[in-house]
Amino acid sequence: MDDRYVGTLELAFFCTDSRERIVGEVWHRLDLKLKEDTYRRGLAEGLRYGADVPIDGIGRYVKVIVYDHRSDRVGSAIARVY
């Protein structure tokens, strides 16, 4: 697989209620082995990944944290659920 872009991402999904108390979470490890065209498209358009997060209560916000082992970088995003 020398012709692939290889990496590992750790993803954490947190759901919180209206007072920002955690009502659900799930953690995933994503091992990437991307072909050249998929890698280039991911750089241009981003990568999509979804997860089901079981919750105990009413979720209002979702926060996703992504950690890249190779570069030792972290990113996050928060969205309100309507």
Summary of the structure (lengths in Angstrom):
residues: 82
radius of gyration: 15.0
end to end distance: 43.0
largest distance: 48.0
contacts: 180
relative contact order: 0.30
helix: 12%
strand: 50%
